[in-house]
Amino acid sequence: MKISGFTFLRNGQKLGYPFVESLRSVLPLVDEFIIALGPCDDDTEKMLREIGDPKIRIIPTQWNEKIQNDYSIKGFVYGQQKSIALFNCTGDWAFYVEADEVIHENDLPKIRAAMEKHLDNPRVEALAFDFLHFYGNANTYAWSPRWYRSEVRIIRNTIPAWSTESLYFNVVETHKKSRHPRAAHTGATVYHYGWVRSETQMNLKASAARNYGHDYTAAPKNYAQVDPATLKLFTGTHPKTMRDWLPKVGGIFQADPNYKLSRREKKHRLMLKLEKWFGFRFNKKHYRLTQ
């Protein structure tokens, strides 16, 4: 069994991505790691090459600067770049990690075991993970229907698949039809640190994303403007590769006590109550669980 890792990246240093830590967390598991690297005006490429691992293969790419953003599909340029990296993978499985996503070293054996278990089962087209979205600091994670809590990150590399945006995969059935993949769960977790970077870096990232048709609001990000009911104290351990990157602060992140909830946040509060009362989960996901 051969395993490919892949991602896309542009100006990762300037935008505050822990991309070096992300790559290092996956490299022990994969036989190659493909990076579709767009034009950078920071030290991203230099930092990638300094990792010095022969498994890493950098593919220089161009980004479509003229993409229209008035279509219903948002973030299509991200999907293009993700697909470029995927199309250059040569493994049986292709493991996608975004540049602010990290895998815990304790989960690597169970991820490999899941790929081995399903390698010869064509019904399983992909493998899914749970997600922890850290928010504001390393001690806090966000938990509500707003935050996707389970998603595919490994796709079988022997089927016609691509992506229209960065989050999920499309399996092509005909020239006119595609669908989300059939997936089994790995039992592992993706640690997502995008909302731990500084607010300045988050606003730079949001501004850049809007240039490529992504649906980000124009208002500057203020981390304190959040529903405190969605913030939970993290009591586990972070992946080893992240422990020097994370800011050293104590306690749960403090939301603005005077913040007024949006209509969407009020809806999510109600959904959280329903989950607690009835034991089910409002979990938007882009795959169909097969087992």
C-alpha positions in Angstrom: 0.0 0.0 0.0 1.3 3.4 -1.0 0.1 6.6 0.7 0.2 10.1 -0.7 -0.2 13.2 1.3 -1.2 16.5 -0.4 -2.2 20.1 0.2 -2.1 23.5 -1.5 -0.5 26.6 -0.1 0.2 30.3 -0.8 1.8 32.8 1.5 1.4 30.4 4.4 3.9 32.3 6.6 2.3 35.7 6.1 -1.2 34.4 6.7 -0.2 32.6 9.9 -0.6 28.9 8.9 1.2 26.3 10.9 2.0 24.6 7.6 5.4 23.2 8.7 3.9 21.7 11.8 1.0 20.3 9.7 3.4 18.6 7.2 5.6 17.2 9.9 2.6 15.6 11.6 1.7 13.6 8.5 5.1 12.8 7.0 5.7 9.7 9.2 2.6 8.1 7.6 3.0 8.9 3.9 5.3 7.8 1.2 5.2 11.1 -0.6 3.7 14.6 0.1 2.6 16.8 -2.8 2.3 20.6 -2.3 0.7 22.8 -5.0 2.5 26.0 -4.2 1.1 29.2 -5.5 3.1 32.5 -6.0 4.3 33.7 -2.6 5.8 37.0 -1.4 7.0 35.6 1.9 9.3 32.8 3.0 6.8 30.0 2.6 8.8 28.1 -0.1 12.1 28.6 1.9 10.5 27.2 5.0 9.1 24.2 3.1 12.5 23.4 1.6 14.2 23.7 4.9 12.1 20.7 6.2 14.6 18.7 4.1 12.4 15.6 3.7 12.8 13.8 0.3 9.1 12.8 0.5 8.1 16.4 -0.2 7.4 17.3 -3.8 6.6 21.0 -4.6 4.6 21.8 -7.7 4.7 25.5 -8.6 1.2 26.7 -9.7 -0.6 29.8 -10.9 -3.9 31.0 -9.3 -6.8 32.2 -11.3 -6.9 35.9 -10.4 -9.9 36.6 -12.6 -12.4 34.0 -11.3 -16.0 35.4 -11.0 -17.4 35.3 -7.5 -21.1 35.6 -8.4 -21.7 31.9 -8.8 -23.2 29.7 -6.2 -20.0 27.6 -5.9 -17.6 29.5 -3.6 -13.9 29.1 -3.2 -13.5 27.4 -6.6 -9.9 28.6 -7.0 -9.1 26.6 -3.8 -10.8 23.6 -5.3 -8.6 24.0 -8.4 -5.4 24.1 -6.4 -6.5 21.2 -4.2 -7.3 19.1 -7.3 -3.9 19.9 -8.9 -2.2 18.5 -5.9 -4.5 15.5 -5.8 -4.0 14.8 -9.6 -0.2 14.5 -8.9 -0.6 11.9 -6.1 0.6 8.4 -7.0 -0.5 6.4 -3.9 -3.4 4.0 -3.4 -4.8 6.5 -0.9 -4.5 10.4 -1.0 -4.4 12.0 2.4 -5.4 15.7 2.3 -4.5 18.1 5.1 -5.1 21.8 5.0 -2.2 24.0 6.1 -3.8 24.7 9.5 -4.8 21.1 10.2 -2.6 18.8 12.2 -2.7 15.1 13.0 -1.9 13.8 16.5 0.9 11.3 16.6 -1.2 8.9 18.7 -3.7 8.6 15.8 -1.2 7.6 13.1 -1.5 3.9 13.8 -5.3 3.8 13.6 -5.3 5.9 10.4 -2.9 3.4 8.7 -5.0 0.5 10.0 -8.1 2.0 8.5 -6.4 2.4 5.1 -5.1 -1.2 5.3 -8.5 -2.5 6.3 -10.4 -0.9 3.4 -7.7 -1.0 0.8 -9.4 -3.9 -1.2 -13.0 -2.8 -0.4 -14.2 -0.7 -3.4 -17.4 0.3 -1.5 -15.2 2.5 0.7 -14.1 5.4 -1.4 -12.9 7.7 1.4 -12.1 7.9 5.1 -13.5 10.4 7.5 -12.3 12.1 10.6 -13.7 13.9 13.6 -12.6 17.5 14.0 -11.6 19.7 16.8 -11.7 23.5 15.9 -9.5 25.4 18.4 -10.7 28.9 19.0 -8.9 31.9 20.4 -6.2 29.9 22.2 -4.9 26.4 22.7 -7.2 25.7 25.6 -10.5 26.3 23.8 -12.4 24.6 21.0 -15.6 25.6 19.3 -18.5 23.1 19.3 -21.8 23.8 17.5 -23.6 23.0 14.2 -21.7 26.0 12.7 -18.5 24.1 12.9 -18.2 20.9 10.8 -17.5 18.1 13.2 -16.8 15.3 10.8 -15.3 15.3 7.3 -13.4 13.3 4.7 -9.7 13.8 4.5 -8.5 10.6 2.7 -9.8 9.7 -0.8 -9.1 6.5 -2.7 -6.8 7.5 -5.5 -8.1 5.0 -8.0 -11.5 6.6 -8.6 -12.4 9.8 -10.6 -12.5 12.4 -7.9 -11.8 16.1 -7.6 -12.9 19.1 -5.6 -15.0 22.3 -6.3 -13.7 23.9 -3.1 -11.2 23.1 -0.3 -13.4 21.4 2.2 -14.8 18.3 0.4 -14.4 15.9 -2.5 -16.6 15.2 -5.5 -16.7 11.7 -7.0 -17.6 11.8 -10.7 -20.2 9.3 -11.8 -20.9 10.6 -15.3 -20.0 13.7 -17.4 -23.0 15.4 -15.9 -23.2 14.0 -12.4 -21.0 13.9 -9.3 -21.7 13.0 -5.7 -20.0 12.9 -2.3 -17.9 9.8 -1.6 -18.9 6.7 0.4 -16.7 6.7 3.5 -15.8 4.8 6.6 -14.6 6.5 9.7 -11.0 6.3 10.8 -11.7 6.8 14.5 -9.1 9.6 14.4 -9.3 13.4 14.8 -8.1 16.4 12.8 -6.8 19.2 15.0 -7.7 22.5 13.3 -5.8 25.6 14.4 -7.0 28.2 11.9 -8.8 30.3 14.6 -5.8 30.4 16.9 -3.7 32.6 14.6 -3.7 36.3 15.4 -6.7 38.3 14.4 -4.5 40.4 12.0 -3.5 37.2 10.2 -7.1 35.9 10.1 -8.2 39.2 8.5 -5.4 39.0 5.9 -6.5 35.4 5.2 -10.2 36.4 4.9 -9.3 39.3 2.6 -7.2 37.0 0.3 -10.0 34.4 0.3 -12.6 36.9 -0.9 -10.3 37.6 -3.9 -10.9 33.9 -5.0 -14.6 33.8 -4.6 -14.8 32.5 -1.1 -17.8 33.6 0.9 -16.2 35.5 3.8 -18.0 38.5 5.4 -16.3 41.9 4.9 -16.4 42.7 8.7 -13.1 42.4 10.5 -12.7 39.3 12.6 -12.9 39.9 16.4 -12.5 36.6 18.2 -14.4 37.9 21.2 -17.5 38.4 19.1 -18.7 34.8 19.6 -21.4 32.9 21.4 -19.8 31.7 24.7 -22.1 28.7 24.8 -20.2 27.2 21.8 -16.7 27.4 23.6 -15.5 24.3 25.4 -12.4 23.8 27.6 -9.9 21.4 26.0 -8.4 19.0 28.5 -6.5 16.7 26.1 -3.0 17.0 24.6 -2.0 18.7 21.5 0.1 17.1 18.7 3.8 17.2 19.5 4.6 19.2 16.3 2.3 22.0 17.6 3.6 22.5 21.1 6.2 25.2 20.3 3.9 27.0 17.8 0.9 27.5 20.2 0.8 30.6 22.3 1.3 30.0 26.0 -1.8 31.2 27.7 -4.0 29.8 30.4 -7.7 29.2 30.8 -10.6 29.1 28.3 -10.9 31.9 25.8 -13.1 34.7 27.1 -16.0 35.9 24.8 -17.3 39.5 25.0 -20.0 39.4 27.7 -21.9 42.2 25.9 -21.9 40.4 22.5 -25.4 40.1 21.0 -26.1 36.8 19.3 -26.9 36.8 15.6 -30.0 35.0 14.3 -27.8 32.2 13.1 -26.1 31.8 16.5 -29.5 31.7 18.2 -30.6 28.9 15.9 -27.4 27.0 16.7 -28.0 27.4 20.4 -31.4 25.8 19.9 -29.9 23.0 17.9 -27.3 22.3 20.6 -30.2 22.0 23.2 -32.0 19.6 20.9 -28.8 17.5 20.6 -28.5 17.4 24.4 -32.2 16.5 24.9 -32.6 13.9 22.2 -29.1 12.5 21.8 -28.7 13.1 18.0 -26.4 15.5 16.2 -26.9 18.2 13.6 -23.8 17.4 11.7 -23.4 18.7 8.2 -21.0 16.4 6.3 -20.0 15.8 2.7 -19.9 12.0 2.6 -22.2 9.0 3.1 -21.1 6.7 5.9 -21.0 3.1 4.7 -20.0 1.3 7.9 
